[in-house]
């Protein structure tokens, strides 16, 4: 098939690109490079089945043009800084909802019938059922989660209007190679500045699940290959959970720091809009034969090693993060 991957130069998107090319598919990466890095896809530049387009999903005319001849869209381009929506009330609507609507419009114009969409566990908010199943109602506590929930409803309507098929993936946090922002990055950045103390937002009891990126990509393609509904909605996550304090200890240990004092700020959430307990029910995904290969702690260790061993990549994305001597 011929696939267009929005955000294909990003952390998760670039791994999707790798897998598509490994399968023998043709790939068009459509990315405005606001967070993506050419380093993540440069190994494919000489592949005749690969094409890179520097474009923004808010540019409907350009997006429609580049979607000509596409069989499936992997829509990963998004504004993913959950915290910033508290200050900027428009960015999630513009980047996540309006961007998705443009993708759907371009698909409709070009007759593209399949979309794989990166949604989020944030659509559930502070769920009262743990692990949280796919039929739990939307109750987002952030504008990021609200924009993703809204995008899901638009996708569902377009599928009904124009006989499209959707694969919607509600993610927990992903970790692994090419990771460029989030908890591990933040902790290592703080430790580089002060190796004696790590300051943690919240009280450290927040519990999260993390999914290793290659396991997540396996899950995505398992669903695409095996799921048969018009709307295929799947949680993607690990079946174990870890609190923030234990996550910090894993990262500190893997990075080789000693005698680090942990300090805390705030209540039982890291920030306004954060969710204290994130663990998704993945029985539906397991029923297709998928199983995670890496547990949460190993995923955090792999990510820590990646960040420390790739200071050049990190400098381009988020500022300097030098390896510890």
C-alpha positions in Angstrom: 0.0 0.0 0.0 0.9 3.7 -0.2 0.8 5.4 3.1 0.9 9.1 4.1 2.3 9.7 7.6 1.5 13.1 9.2 4.2 13.8 11.8 6.3 11.1 10.3 9.6 12.6 11.4 8.6 12.5 15.0 9.2 10.0 17.8 6.4 7.6 17.1 5.8 8.6 13.5 9.4 7.8 12.4 9.0 4.3 13.8 5.8 3.8 11.9 7.7 4.9 8.7 10.4 2.3 9.5 7.8 -0.5 9.8 6.0 0.5 6.6 9.1 0.5 4.5 10.2 -2.8 6.1 6.8 -4.2 4.9 7.5 -3.1 1.4 5.0 -0.2 1.4 5.5 3.2 -0.1 5.6 6.1 2.3 5.0 9.8 2.1 6.0 11.7 5.3 4.2 15.0 5.7 5.7 17.0 8.6 6.2 20.7 9.4 9.2 19.8 11.5 8.0 21.7 14.5 9.0 18.8 16.7 10.2 16.2 14.2 13.8 15.6 13.2 15.2 14.6 9.8 17.8 12.6 11.7 15.0 10.1 12.5 14.2 9.4 8.9 17.4 10.3 7.0 18.3 6.6 6.6 15.4 6.4 4.1 16.3 9.4 1.9 17.7 7.2 -0.9 14.8 4.7 -0.8 12.7 5.1 -3.9 9.6 4.1 -1.9 10.1 7.1 0.5 9.2 10.8 0.1 9.5 13.7 2.5 7.2 16.7 2.3 7.7 19.7 4.5 4.1 20.7 5.0 1.6 21.7 7.7 -1.7 19.9 8.1 -3.4 23.3 8.5 -2.5 23.9 4.9 -5.5 22.1 3.4 -4.6 22.8 -0.3 -1.1 21.4 0.1 -2.2 18.5 2.2 -4.9 17.6 -0.4 -2.3 17.7 -3.2 0.2 15.5 -1.4 -2.5 12.9 -0.5 -3.1 12.0 -4.2 -2.8 8.2 -4.7 -2.7 7.4 -1.0 -4.3 4.2 0.4 -4.1 4.9 4.1 -3.2 7.9 6.3 -1.4 7.5 9.6 -2.3 10.7 11.4 0.2 11.4 14.2 0.8 15.1 13.7 -0.4 16.9 16.9 0.3 19.3 19.6 1.3 17.0 22.4 2.3 19.3 25.3 -0.7 18.6 27.6 0.3 21.3 30.1 0.4 24.2 27.8 -3.4 24.1 27.0 -4.0 25.7 30.4 -2.5 28.9 29.2 -3.1 28.7 25.4 -6.7 27.7 24.9 -6.5 27.7 21.0 -3.5 25.6 20.2 -5.1 22.2 20.9 -8.2 23.1 18.8 -6.1 24.3 15.9 -3.4 21.7 15.9 -5.3 18.6 17.0 -9.0 19.2 16.0 -8.7 21.5 13.0 -5.7 19.6 11.8 -7.6 16.3 11.9 -10.6 17.8 10.1 -8.2 18.9 7.3 -6.8 15.4 7.1 -10.4 14.0 6.8 -11.3 16.6 4.2 -8.2 15.8 2.1 -9.0 12.1 2.4 -12.6 12.7 1.2 -11.4 14.7 -1.8 -8.9 12.0 -2.7 -11.1 9.0 -2.0 -8.8 7.7 0.7 -10.7 5.2 2.8 -8.5 4.3 5.8 -7.1 6.3 8.7 -5.0 5.3 11.6 -5.3 8.0 14.3 -3.1 8.5 17.4 -5.6 9.4 20.2 -4.7 9.3 23.9 -5.6 7.9 27.3 -6.3 11.5 28.3 -9.8 11.3 26.7 -10.8 9.2 29.8 -9.6 11.9 32.3 -9.5 10.7 35.9 -11.3 7.4 35.2 -13.0 5.6 38.1 -12.6 2.2 36.5 -9.1 0.9 36.5 -7.9 -0.6 34.2 -9.9 1.6 32.0 -11.7 -0.1 29.0 -12.4 1.3 25.6 -16.2 1.8 26.4 -15.5 4.2 29.3 -17.0 7.6 28.5 -15.0 10.7 27.6 -14.2 12.8 30.6 -11.0 14.7 29.7 -9.4 17.0 32.2 -7.2 18.8 29.7 -7.8 20.7 26.4 -5.4 18.2 24.8 -7.7 15.3 25.9 -10.8 17.3 24.8 -9.3 18.0 21.3 -8.4 14.3 20.8 -11.9 13.2 22.0 -13.5 15.7 19.5 -11.2 14.5 16.7 -12.4 10.9 17.4 -16.0 12.0 16.9 -15.2 13.8 13.7 -13.4 10.6 12.4 -16.5 8.5 13.4 -18.8 10.8 11.5 -16.6 10.9 8.3 -16.5 7.1 8.4 -20.3 7.0 8.5 -20.6 9.7 5.8 -18.0 8.5 3.3 -17.6 4.7 4.1 -14.2 5.1 5.6 -12.5 2.7 8.0 -10.7 4.1 11.1 -8.2 2.6 13.5 -8.2 4.7 16.6 -5.4 4.1 19.2 -5.7 5.5 22.7 -2.1 5.7 23.9 -0.5 5.8 27.3 2.9 7.5 27.3 5.4 6.0 25.0 9.1 5.5 25.7 12.1 4.2 23.7 14.6 5.3 21.0 14.0 8.8 19.5 12.1 9.9 22.6 12.5 13.7 22.8 10.2 15.0 25.5 8.4 13.9 28.6 9.2 12.6 32.1 12.6 10.9 31.3 13.9 14.0 29.4 12.7 16.4 32.1 14.3 14.4 34.9 17.7 14.0 33.1 17.7 17.7 32.2 17.2 18.6 35.9 19.9 16.1 37.0 22.4 17.5 34.6 21.9 20.9 36.2 22.0 19.5 39.8 23.1 15.9 40.2 22.4 16.0 44.0 18.7 16.8 43.9 15.7 15.9 41.7 12.6 18.1 42.0 9.3 16.3 41.1 6.0 18.0 40.3 3.2 16.4 42.4 3.8 14.2 45.5 5.3 11.3 43.6 2.4 9.0 44.0 1.0 9.6 40.5 0.8 6.2 38.8 1.4 5.8 35.1 1.8 3.1 32.5 4.5 3.4 29.8 4.7 1.5 26.4 7.9 0.8 24.6 7.8 2.3 21.1 8.5 -0.9 19.1 5.9 -2.8 21.1 3.4 0.0 20.3 4.2 -0.1 16.6 3.7 -3.9 16.7 0.3 -3.3 18.3 -0.8 -0.7 15.7 0.0 -3.0 12.8 -1.6 -6.0 14.6 -4.9 -4.0 14.8 -4.6 -2.8 11.2 -4.0 -6.3 9.9 -6.6 -8.1 12.0 -9.4 -5.8 13.1 -12.4 -5.8 10.7 -14.9 -3.1 11.9 -15.6 0.3 10.4 -14.5 1.9 13.7 -11.7 0.0 15.4 -10.9 1.6 18.8 -8.1 0.1 20.8 -6.3 1.0 24.0 -2.5 0.7 23.7 -0.6 0.3 26.9 1.3 -1.8 29.2 -0.4 -4.0 31.8 1.7 -2.7 34.7 2.0 0.6 36.4 4.7 2.6 38.2 4.5 5.7 40.4 6.5 8.8 39.6 8.9 8.3 42.6 9.8 4.8 41.4 10.2 6.0 37.8 12.7 8.6 39.1 14.6 5.9 40.9 14.8 3.8 37.8 16.1 6.7 35.7 18.6 7.9 38.4 20.0 4.3 38.7 20.3 3.8 34.9 22.0 7.2 34.5 24.5 6.3 37.2 23.8 9.1 39.7 24.3 8.5 43.4 22.8 9.9 46.6 20.1 12.0 44.8 17.7 13.7 47.1 14.1 13.8 45.9 11.9 16.9 46.5 8.3 17.4 45.7 6.0 20.3 44.8 2.2 20.2 44.7 -0.6 17.7 45.5 -1.4 14.3 44.0 -1.1 15.5 40.4 1.8 16.9 38.5 -0.1 19.9 37.0 -3.6 21.1 36.4 -5.2 18.7 33.8 -2.9 15.8 34.7 -4.4 12.4 35.5 -3.2 10.7 38.7 -3.8 7.1 37.7 -3.4 5.9 34.1 -3.7 2.2 33.4 -5.6 1.0 30.4 -7.5 -2.2 29.9 -5.8 -4.0 26.9 -7.7 -7.2 26.8 -9.2 -6.3 23.5 -5.7 -5.8 22.0 -4.5 -9.0 23.6 -7.4 -10.9 21.9 -5.7 -10.2 18.6 -2.5 -11.9 19.7 -0.4 -8.9 20.7 1.8 -9.0 23.8 4.3 -6.4 25.0 7.9 -7.4 24.8 9.3 -4.8 27.3 8.0 -4.0 30.7 7.6 -0.5 32.0 10.9 -0.3 33.9 12.9 -1.7 31.0 11.3 0.9 28.7 12.4 3.7 31.0 15.9 2.3 31.2 16.2 2.0 27.4 15.0 5.6 27.1 17.5 6.9 29.6 20.3 5.2 27.8 19.1 6.6 24.5 19.0 10.2 25.8 22.4 10.0 27.3 23.9 8.4 24.2 22.4 10.9 21.7 23.2 14.4 23.0 23.3 15.7 19.4 19.7 14.7 18.6 18.5 16.1 21.9 20.3 19.4 21.4 18.4 19.9 18.1 15.0 19.1 19.7 15.0 20.5 23.2 18.3 21.9 24.1 21.6 20.4 25.3 21.6 17.2 27.3 25.2 16.0 27.6 26.0 12.4 28.6 27.2 11.9 32.2 31.0 11.2 32.4 
